[in-house]
Amino acid sequence: MITLRRLKDCLILCLAIAPLTAMAQNAWVGMPVMENAIRNSQLLGLTPENVSHCIRPIHLNHAFEWEAGLYEMTYALPESEYEPMGYAEWVDGRVAIALLPGHLTAQYNQHHPYGWSDGPMVPNKGVQLFGSGGLYARVGPLEIQLMPEYVYGSNDSFEPPPARASNIDNPERMGTLPFNYLGKGQSYAKLNFKQVGIGISNENLWWGPGQKSAILMSNNAPGFTHGTLHTTKPLETKVGSFEMQMVGGMLQSSGLYPYPTAYDDSWPPRLAPIKVDTSWVETEWKYLNGLVVNYQPKWLPGLHVGFVRSVMYGSDDLDSWKDYVQAFLPVLKVTSGEDGGERNQLMSGYFRYVLPESHAEVYAEYAREDAAWDLEDLLTEPEHTRAYMMGFRKLQPLGKEDHEYLEVMAEFTQIQQGFSLISRAKDYSFYTHSLIGGYTHQGQVLGAGIGPGGNLQTAGLTYRNQLQALGFHLERYVHNNDLFYTGLPYLWLGGDQYHLDATKHWVDVSGTISYSDSYGPWLFEAKLQGVQTYNFNWRYATDGDPGVFRYPGMNMFHFNASVRSLYRF
């Protein structure tokens, strides 16, 4: 039941996102302020439980068509109510043209690259700028969005690592020159038929329930060009509702891979910086076929369970139509005949349980990077090539106003591999298996941005009042422990030339203060992060003396900062 107070809160949210629902079908992945506000609206009971928020971007105009919902309420308002928001739209019957919000992000990393799930932005020390904007048009069932993106990074130098993960196009620095990138961004052309859409898109995708990380598909890398078949709102059936998306697209190289990865016996060990070298550059692209299906059982409102499968195929091996729909072929290797060379698949299962009465959600995702050989293999060694993520969030209303609340969250992601790393799959790591370059696009991992062998723990507390927020988060990021255990032999050699110390995990521990708000047509969010780095690049202090327990590491404290803004015309 919608009370007057709920109606008022929903009206406030409608006014905030009116420029989005009026102008475009999608709230793109990574949209400042609004993406979090839309998800929180579900926990507050303002939007329906059957929208999973596990297949994004969300098609606002379709998914939120419900009684007193965002779509109807936005268009039911008198024009004078939302005209001051400042968006520009021209509508003539079934034809609509609109300016998209202008987006600008400025980022600064003081010591070394830090951050992920930021689309075309790259690992960068120093200053990095990201801007986008464009035009949206709708003619009947056809909608077209042109939203290019531009990135500039100063790409300042920092000490290269002693070793790099093998068989993955994931450089820690994008060459040695300032970085410039102009891409298609969140552009697409789609035809929508009732609850289903089809088209060509370059949008970023996010599959799964996570907020900080998604194991198989996130906006950590730039969007890749793909064909898409998807639901635009949940499909209602007698047993519950379903959402799905299937894509087929092209994954490209960074233009820097392959590059040297092996330790070279120097002390202190230090690889050469990665440079563009035409004798090394790998230009072959990979084909990716991905499928995600989400089910919301009729008998358990708020529960979402889903399955994600991504299959990569070498572009030279695309011979028949079956090669383009690999996501529907058998999973177990004994049936599919997969030899590990010409194709590779990643799979995950997840759940998200929304409790609007408690203003809370819990969720988890479990994935495998390499398919089991048969059922026995799956049952006896389920931890082989696995990764997992889990989290929760609770909104605690403050006082009598539901739009003023305290948000408590925690999320944990484990990409580091188990014991099979040193027995069955030595030198293997998640995202690196099989096809050259691994599970990446333009040099960045498609899934969790912490990358192969990484682990991440985040916990935070945020005060929110409508779109205003003040938060504090603690984070612990472990860099590639798989490489630490298998690719850094100097840790174990001993002798006069080497320090013997197996405690030198590279870990960043940080505290972040964040603030977001809206001023007229502007939305913005700012973050200031203080980071204590332990054993940068798994390094010792070269002139250090051994202590009782360890050699001194290359430890330092440094700052990162970012400001993201959105201007709604």
Buried (B, 14 or more C-beta within 10 A) or exposed (E): EEEEEBEEBBBEBBBBBBBBBBBBBBBBBBBBBBBBBBBBBBBBBBBBBBBBBBBBBBBBBBBBBBEBBBBBBBBEBEEEBBEEBEBEEEEEEEEBBBBBBBBBBBBBBBBBBBBBBBBBBBBBBBBBBBBBBBBBBBEEEEBBBBBBBBBBBBBBEBBBBBBBBBBBBBBBBBBEEBBEBEBBBBBBEBEBEEBBBEBEBBBBBBBBBBBBBBBBBBBBBBBBBBBBBBBBBBBEEEEBBBBBBBBBBEBBBBBBBBBEBEBEEEEBBBBEBBEBEEEEBBEEBBBBBBBBBBBBEEEEBBBBBBBBBBBBBBEEEEEEEEBEEBBEBEBBBBEBEBEEEBBBBBBBBBBBBBBBEEBBBBBBBBBBBBBBBEEEBBEEBEEBBBBBBBBBBBBEEBEEEBBBBBBBBBBBBBBBBBEBBBEEBEBBBBBBBBBBBBBBBBBBBBBBBBBBBBBBBBBBEBBBEBBBBBBEBBBBBBBBBBBBBBBBEBBEEEEEEBBEBEEBBBBBBBBBEBBBBBEEBBBBBBBBBBBEBBBBBBBBBEEBEEEEEBBBBBEEEBEBBBBBBBBBB
